[in-house]
């Protein structure tokens, strides 16, 4: 590695170990299990706040990955703590699948089942097995995989459905729709099912998982990716028609490296169309969404551009651009990672003692009033950015 990269890797590792992990570790709920569900902008912990199913899975993934990477027993303890809460409280043992939300004590609060939530269950349980070799976690990951394929897949199109009630009756997709539309299918769910199945395939290289991954790659290439604009569509109807002129810059750059990760586990990294998609998406985001200060803006709907700098968008962009650098050797991607890391340290990272990353800042670097921890704000995006770059640069 060059000295630049050694320094960058060292800074990222130090930040992960001294800023990100301690913050989330401090939210461990020793009384009721899991991790506290809400920390407001003033860094006040709301101990009675609900605990999200997605957040629980992401906490499990983050601490399991931390144990796998560091070998430090404290992170195994935290991962086991999250695992127990997920299996004892977030899993619906009667009707299968994971709840959307439980209360602070772990009692069901919103029993909706979303394919997105189940995918994060697969992702987290597979990583937990990868780190600990706890076979019960792998068996539960297989069970959730089977439920997604059985309940969530419309094999005729093909497409993965979105939202269900507790009894697996399909419902309008209110949970993962935004911008004034209700989508039948979303890019977001499909890239995260892909992400989950990629990690599952690493630990359980079963032909069923391989077939599902290949199906998902086909869906993303044929239905979601616009080969003319190089953007991914976001929200679709039941005929796979885009229902809004929306470009989500963070999801696009995230998708580029998640797709590449799937290609690697399948041994398809030289697939001509899919490889071109990975690099074309990265170059497109590089040229359209990076601001003069090095940050990545949020999205564009029609002609309206949202220049908000959101925490997870910056994290995923650093992984996506570094992945593109590895694939192409184009030094501009490495330069963008370095600039974005400097921007993140200066504006996104909360400098207060006991803080973590702000949800978002405006174009002047002013933080918004979003929560610091909540159902969507978890240790997953920025922990994973740190781990990915530490391992890729290693």
C-alpha positions in Angstrom: 0.0 0.0 0.0 1.0 3.6 -0.5 1.7 5.7 2.5 -1.6 7.6 1.8 -3.6 4.4 2.0 -1.8 3.2 5.1 -2.7 6.5 6.8 -6.3 6.4 5.6 -6.7 2.8 6.8 -5.2 3.7 10.2 -7.5 6.7 10.7 -10.6 4.7 9.7 -9.8 1.8 12.1 -9.1 4.2 14.9 -12.3 6.1 14.4 -14.4 2.8 14.3 -12.8 1.5 17.5 -12.8 4.8 19.5 -15.9 6.6 18.2 -18.5 4.3 16.6 -18.3 1.1 18.6 -18.2 2.8 22.0 -21.3 4.9 21.2 -23.4 1.9 20.3 -22.0 -0.2 23.1 -23.2 2.3 25.5 -26.8 1.7 24.4 -26.9 -1.9 25.6 -30.1 -2.5 27.6 -29.1 -4.8 30.5 -32.6 -4.8 31.9 -34.9 -5.7 29.0 -32.5 -6.9 26.3 -31.3 -5.5 23.0 -30.2 -1.9 22.7 -32.1 1.3 23.6 -34.2 2.4 20.7 -33.8 6.1 20.6 -31.1 8.8 21.3 -32.2 12.3 20.4 -30.1 15.1 18.9 -29.3 16.3 22.5 -27.7 12.8 23.1 -30.5 11.9 25.6 -31.2 8.2 25.7 -34.9 7.4 25.6 -35.0 4.1 27.6 -38.7 3.5 27.0 -38.6 4.0 23.2 -39.6 1.1 20.9 -37.0 -1.1 19.4 -37.1 -1.7 15.6 -36.7 -5.1 14.0 -34.4 -3.6 11.3 -32.4 -1.9 14.0 -32.0 -5.1 16.0 -30.8 -7.0 13.0 -28.3 -4.2 12.1 -27.0 -4.1 15.6 -26.5 -7.9 15.5 -24.7 -7.6 12.2 -22.5 -4.8 13.4 -21.3 -6.5 16.6 -20.9 -9.9 15.0 -18.8 -8.3 12.3 -16.8 -6.4 14.9 -16.1 -9.7 16.7 -15.1 -11.4 13.4 -12.7 -8.6 12.5 -11.1 -7.9 15.9 -11.6 -11.2 17.8 -12.3 -9.2 20.9 -14.7 -10.9 23.3 -16.6 -7.8 24.2 -18.1 -7.7 20.7 -19.0 -11.3 20.8 -20.9 -10.5 24.1 -22.7 -7.6 22.4 -23.5 -9.8 19.4 -24.9 -12.6 21.6 -27.0 -9.9 23.5 -28.5 -8.7 20.2 -29.0 -12.3 19.0 -31.0 -13.2 22.1 -33.2 -10.2 21.7 -33.8 -10.9 18.1 -34.6 -14.6 18.6 -36.6 -14.1 21.9 -38.6 -11.0 21.0 -38.4 -9.8 17.3 -39.0 -13.3 15.8 -42.7 -14.3 15.5 -42.4 -17.9 16.6 -46.1 -18.6 15.8 -46.4 -17.2 12.2 -42.8 -16.9 11.2 -40.6 -13.9 10.3 -39.5 -10.8 12.1 -41.8 -8.0 13.4 -41.4 -4.5 12.3 -41.3 -3.1 15.8 -41.4 -4.2 19.5 -41.7 -2.1 22.6 -38.8 -1.3 25.0 -39.5 -4.6 26.9 -39.6 -6.7 23.7 -43.4 -7.1 23.3 -44.8 -6.9 19.8 -45.8 -3.3 18.9 -46.2 -3.4 15.1 -46.5 -7.0 13.9 -46.1 -6.1 10.2 -43.8 -8.3 8.2 -41.7 -6.6 5.5 -39.4 -8.5 3.2 -36.8 -5.7 3.8 -36.8 -6.6 7.5 -36.5 -10.3 6.8 -33.6 -9.7 4.5 -31.7 -7.9 7.3 -32.5 -10.9 9.5 -30.8 -13.2 7.0 -27.9 -10.8 6.7 -27.3 -10.5 10.4 -27.8 -14.1 11.3 -25.4 -15.2 8.5 -22.8 -12.8 9.8 -23.3 -14.0 13.3 -22.8 -17.6 12.2 -19.7 -16.5 10.2 -18.2 -14.9 13.3 -19.2 -17.5 16.0 -20.1 -20.7 14.1 -23.3 -20.9 16.1 -25.3 -23.3 14.0 -28.7 -22.2 15.5 -28.1 -18.8 13.8 -27.5 -20.4 10.5 -30.6 -22.5 10.7 -32.7 -19.4 11.5 -31.1 -17.6 8.6 -32.1 -20.6 6.3 -35.6 -20.4 7.7 -35.9 -16.7 6.9 -34.5 -17.3 3.5 -37.2 -19.9 2.9 -39.9 -17.5 4.1 -38.7 -14.7 1.7 -38.7 -17.2 -1.2 -42.0 -18.7 -0.3 -44.0 -15.6 0.8 -42.1 -12.7 -0.7 -41.2 -13.9 -4.3 -43.5 -13.3 -7.2 -41.7 -15.9 -9.4 -43.8 -15.1 -12.5 -42.3 -11.6 -13.0 -39.9 -12.1 -11.1 -40.0 -9.6 -8.3 -39.8 -9.5 -4.5 -42.9 -8.2 -2.8 -42.7 -5.8 0.0 -45.1 -5.5 3.0 -47.4 -8.1 4.7 -49.4 -8.3 7.9 -48.5 -10.7 10.7 -50.3 -13.5 8.9 -48.4 -12.9 5.6 -51.3 -11.3 3.8 -49.9 -8.7 1.4 -50.5 -5.1 2.3 -49.8 -1.7 0.7 -46.1 -0.9 0.9 -46.3 2.1 3.2 -43.1 1.2 5.1 -40.7 1.6 2.2 -42.5 4.1 0.1 -41.7 7.8 0.1 -42.0 11.0 -2.0 -45.8 10.8 -2.1 -46.1 7.4 -3.8 -46.9 3.8 -2.7 -44.7 1.4 -4.6 -45.4 -2.2 -5.3 -41.8 -3.0 -5.8 -38.7 -1.0 -4.7 -35.1 -0.9 -5.7 -34.2 -0.6 -2.0 -35.7 -4.0 -1.0 -34.1 -5.8 -3.9 -30.6 -4.6 -3.3 -30.9 -5.5 0.4 -32.2 -9.0 -0.4 -29.2 -9.3 -2.7 -26.9 -8.2 0.1 -28.4 -10.7 2.6 -28.2 -13.6 0.2 -24.6 -12.8 -0.7 -23.6 -13.2 3.0 -25.8 -16.3 3.4 -24.1 -17.8 0.3 -20.7 -17.2 1.9 -21.6 -19.5 4.8 -24.1 -21.8 3.1 -23.2 -22.2 -0.7 -26.5 -23.9 -1.4 -27.8 -24.1 -5.0 -31.1 -22.5 -3.9 -29.2 -19.4 -2.7 -27.1 -19.3 -5.9 -30.2 -19.4 -8.0 -31.8 -16.6 -6.0 -28.7 -14.4 -6.3 -28.6 -15.0 -10.1 -32.3 -14.1 -10.3 -31.7 -10.9 -8.3 -28.8 -9.9 -10.5 -31.1 -10.4 -13.5 -33.9 -8.3 -12.0 -31.5 -5.4 -11.1 -30.0 -5.4 -14.6 -33.1 -5.9 -16.6 -35.7 -4.1 -14.5 -34.1 -1.6 -12.1 -31.0 -0.3 -14.0 -31.5 2.2 -16.8 -28.8 1.4 -19.3 -29.2 4.8 -21.0 -29.0 7.1 -18.0 -26.9 4.7 -15.8 -29.2 5.4 -12.8 -31.3 2.9 -10.9 -35.1 3.3 -10.8 -36.5 3.6 -7.2 -40.2 2.9 -7.1 -42.2 0.6 -9.4 -45.7 -0.7 -10.0 -46.7 -4.3 -10.4 -45.6 -4.2 -14.1 -42.1 -3.1 -13.2 -42.9 0.4 -14.5 -41.2 3.3 -12.8 -43.9 5.4 -11.0 -41.7 8.5 -10.2 -38.8 10.4 -11.7 -36.5 9.9 -8.8 -32.8 9.3 -8.5 -31.3 8.2 -5.2 -27.6 8.9 -5.4 -26.7 7.1 -2.2 -28.7 3.9 -3.1 -27.0 3.8 -6.5 -23.5 3.9 -5.3 -24.3 1.5 -2.5 -25.9 -0.9 -5.1 -22.8 -0.8 -7.3 -20.6 -2.4 -4.7 -23.3 -4.7 -3.3 -23.8 -6.0 -6.8 -20.0 -6.4 -7.2 -19.9 -8.3 -3.9 -22.5 -10.7 -5.2 -20.6 -11.2 -8.4 -17.5 -12.1 -6.5 -19.1 -14.8 -4.3 -20.7 -16.3 -7.4 -17.4 -16.2 -9.4 -19.0 -13.8 -12.0 -16.7 -10.8 -11.5 -15.9 -10.8 -15.2 -19.5 -11.0 -16.4 -19.5 -8.4 -19.2 -22.9 -6.8 -18.7 -22.9 -6.9 -14.9 -19.3 -5.7 -14.6 -20.1 -2.7 -16.9 -23.2 -1.9 -14.8 -21.0 -1.8 -11.6 -18.5 0.7 -13.1 -21.0 2.7 -15.1 -23.1 3.4 -11.9 -20.0 4.4 -10.0 -18.8 6.8 -12.7 -22.3 8.2 -13.1 -22.6 9.0 -9.4 -19.0 10.4 -9.4 -20.0 12.8 -12.2 -23.5 13.8 -11.1 -23.8 13.7 -7.3 -20.4 14.7 -5.8 -20.4 18.3 -4.6 -17.5 20.8 -4.7 -16.8 20.1 -1.0 -16.3 16.4 -1.7 -19.6 15.3 -0.2 -22.4 13.4 -1.9 -25.9 14.9 -2.1 -29.0 13.0 -1.4 -31.4 12.7 -4.4 -33.1 14.3 -7.3 -36.9 14.2 -8.0 -37.7 15.7 -11.4 -35.7 18.9 -11.5 -35.5 19.4 -7.8 -32.2 18.4 -6.3 -31.9 17.6 -2.5 -28.4 18.6 -1.5 -28.7 17.3 2.1 -25.6 15.4 3.1 -26.9 12.3 4.9 -24.7 10.1 7.1 -25.3 6.8 5.4 -24.9 8.2 1.9 -21.4 9.4 2.7 -20.5 6.0 4.2 -21.8 4.0 1.3 -20.2 6.4 -1.2 -16.8 5.8 0.3 -17.2 2.0 0.0 -18.6 2.3 -3.5 -15.9 4.6 -4.8 -13.1 2.4 -3.3 -14.7 -0.6 -4.9 -14.7 1.2 -8.2 -11.0 2.1 -7.6 -10.2 -1.5 -7.1 -12.1 -2.5 -10.2 -10.8 0.2 -12.6 -7.5 1.4 -11.1 -8.8 4.9 -11.8 -7.1 7.1 -9.1 -9.9 9.6 -9.2 -12.0 7.2 -7.2 -9.3 6.9 -4.5 -9.1 10.7 -4.4 -12.8 11.0 -3.9 -12.7 8.5 -1.0 -10.0 10.6 0.7 -11.9 13.9 0.2 -15.2 12.4 1.4 -13.5 11.0 4.5 -12.1 14.5 5.3 -15.6 15.9 4.7 -17.2 13.3 6.9 -14.7 13.9 9.8 -15.3 17.7 9.6 -19.0 17.8 9.2 -20.8 14.5 9.7 -19.0 13.1 12.7 -20.4 14.6 15.9 -17.5 16.2 17.8 -19.4 16.1 21.2 -18.2 13.7 23.9 -20.4 10.7 23.7 -21.7 11.6 20.2 -21.5 9.6 17.0 -22.5 10.7 13.5 -25.2 13.3 12.8 -28.1 12.1 10.7 -27.5 14.8 8.1 -26.1 18.3 7.6 -27.0 21.0 5.1 -24.8 22.5 2.5 -23.3 24.8 5.2 -22.5 21.9 7.5 -25.3 22.6 9.9 -26.7 19.4 11.5 -30.4 18.7 11.4 -32.5 17.7 14.3 -32.9 14.0 13.5 -32.2 11.4 16.1 -28.7 10.0 16.6 -30.0 6.5 17.2 -33.4 5.1 16.2 -35.3 2.5 14.1 -33.2 3.5 11.0 -30.1 5.1 12.5 -27.9 2.2 13.6 -24.2 1.2 13.6 -24.6 -0.6 10.3 -23.7 1.8 7.5 -20.7 3.5 9.1 -19.4 0.4 10.9 -19.5 -1.4 7.6 -17.8 1.4 5.8 -14.9 1.1 8.3 -14.7 -2.7 8.1 -14.9 -2.7 4.3 -12.1 -0.2 3.8 -10.0 -1.8 6.6 -10.2 -5.2 4.9 -9.9 -4.0 1.4 -6.8 -1.9 2.2 -5.3 -4.8 4.2 
